Amino acid sequence: MQTSKVQIVENILSANDRIAEENQKALNSLGVTCMNIMASPGAGKTSVILKTIQHLAPKFRIAVIEGDTAPVTIDADKVSELDVPVTQINTAGNCHLDAMMVQKGIQHLDLQGIDLLIIENVGNLVCPASFRLGEHFNVVIASIPEGDDKPYKYPGIYQGIDALILNKSDLLPYIDFNQKYFRMGIQALNPGIPTFLLSCKTGEGFDSWIEWLSDRFAEK
């Protein structure tokens, strides 16, 4: 029975990867770079996305896919207020987006002339790590209030990502967060990964983050 279960999981992931490849080919044909953002609930994914859009919008054209477990449009509405094309995917309680969902999301967006497609994955530190979506790179957002032990408790999410954001730096004076301990855990899982200490409230760190992100357009 265990072997059968493993085979089923492998089949699901294999099918997902095939669709993810189709998604990336479709994006490549349009000249669109795609970033998948993962984080736990409350880490500040939407806040970082909104600030990132505000920094990039004068130069780059952006679209967003919002993944949510419930049919509320709170985050999508905030993106829409910035005059950015956005579509929401309701996962009906599932803990992650998959390539098929993203394919449908892409079909609901007019990506002609779009430079960057941002996918806000479902808030979860486990499931999203296993499912490719067709993205060109992956970013995880951690936050100071979550604690400095997350890399040790959820190692899978930090492996193989392209950049890490440590959000809510303005709370460092008020929360017992050991940055050295946190970074040691990250470096053990993903040596040399670019890490950005940000605050959406004060704007700290966004210049470096935007510079790194802009360079990704040139690399594609």
Phi, psi and omega in degrees: 000321180297317178299319179298317180296317179299318180296321179297315179298317180297321179295319179297313181293324179295316177297320178298317181297323179297318179291324177300320177296320177298317179300314182294321177298319179296319179293319179299321181295336179263356182073029183260129172269137184239129178243127176259121181253125180238150180185170173279164177300134176086002180287341178105030180302308184295320179298317178295318179298315181298316178295321179296317177300317181297325179284325186268333190306323179298335186250323185242150177262131193233146171227159186224138167250122180258123175259126180221149179278344181234157185280035175268149186246027185303307183291318179298323179296321179296320178293317181300327179297340177269012181060039178250131176301132183213143172227146181253137175250119176267115183278001179056040177096348178294149190271010181197162168274153172234175186296324179296316178299316181293324177301317178294322178297318178299321181293338180269000180245143171271103185263007175298124180083000179278136179267319186228127171254119179259126175256119172266105183287170179293142180294106184189140180257011182239289190300316185301335183295337186269349189243112172289147184241347188109007181289159175268334174202159184241140179230136174250136174254119170255167180218153183304315182296340180291336183104160185269005184259004185300320179299333181277331181271329184230063187297328186301324185290336184267349181275131175082359177281164186260340178200155179232132174251129172255106191265163177067043180297338179295346180267358182304322180293345188247351185234138179284093183231117181270099183297322181298315180297316179299312183291328175299318178296319179294313184294329178293329181270328188212076186302133176079007182296134175297130182233133185237123177269113188238157168222118177289339181282315184260343184087001181303134171084352186290330179299315180293319179297314181294323178297314179297315182295319180297324179297333180295331177294321181291330183285330185291000000 
